[in-house]
Amino acid sequence: MKFTINREQLLTPLQQIVSVIEKRQTMPILSNVLIVVNDDQLVLTGTDLEIQIVAKIALIDAENGEITVPARKFLDLCRLLPSESAISIETFEDKVKLISGRSRFSLSTLPADNYPEFAESELENSFLINAGKLKKALEKTMFCMANQDVRYYLNGLMLNVSNSKLKLVASDGHRLSIYKDEMDTETGYEERIIIPRKGVIELARLLDDPEAELNVQFSSNNIRVYIKDLIFSAKLVDAKYPDFSKVFEQAFHNPIIVAKQQFKETLTRVSVLANEKFKGVTFDITENLLKITTHNPEHDEGEEELAIDYQGEPLMIAFNAAYLLDAIANLDGDKASLTIAANASSCFIEEPNQDAYKFIVMPMRL
């Protein structure tokens, strides 16, 4: 194997691939990146056996071959070479030589034959979507995913395709976010899948060009996304996502309309004195007035009042301030609407007069 490539051509795809490779591996070869040169095309592959990223780069006058090299060392060398430098890479016995200008490096290798194959079932469903649209949907929901919850289906994001309708849902059991959007073309099917947490984070990071057109293919076990010259693959969570529709089927108090920025600033100030672990704040809601209070084990107290638009009976309820702030940060308009369930079991946070994005947070007992 032998080829020459510009540093900039190699660096970006290499950075994208290395991020999925775990630093501590049970199999040494999983710390390596697979390099394959075939018919003047360079193919780089990295995997942790749950997620895989493949990058394809066109070459000129390259000699075919395949090998695996330590991913992070390879990336660091390429990154630290001067901008726009030409890098020559060739195999020599059981080493890979990397030559650029006056720099000479030799990396140990492992045979490409030992590189594990990423098992995928036949991907029978597919749809096309704009990268900017999918990235927005992921960003509006992914922060609600659980992290290492025993209910493993919560450690991911539910993607629901219903003909031309797209719905994304994430929850950690204390809060839930729902984002809906319309796709440009009809798919003719309805399917639900759960993408694992790491896969969601990696996919969102790869969607750096909002104008790119994505081809998304999936089965009940796997998802594959074609992003320009990259192919992202992930194994799906084998579980059924819980039915959250019942949360909509209940009585609610009148909505509370509040100026988003003021609400955010007030909540941020008051929560400074909240219990560090639970971040609890109490809402005392009366007609057109919201009083937010908090206290902590050190006997510090905070209180602030905020003008709101609310007509209805007085309410008192407590929330985790961090969850509320996450929700408010993801609203696009300048007003927030808070609707509390009649039995005080949940609070809906959304923008007035829009249906695309909803955030639900469960109250706390203080």
Order of alpha helices (4+ residues) and beta strands (2+ residues): beta-alpha-beta-beta-beta-beta-alpha-beta-beta-beta-beta-alpha-beta-beta-beta-beta-alpha-beta-beta-beta-beta-alpha-beta-beta-beta-beta-alpha-beta-beta-beta
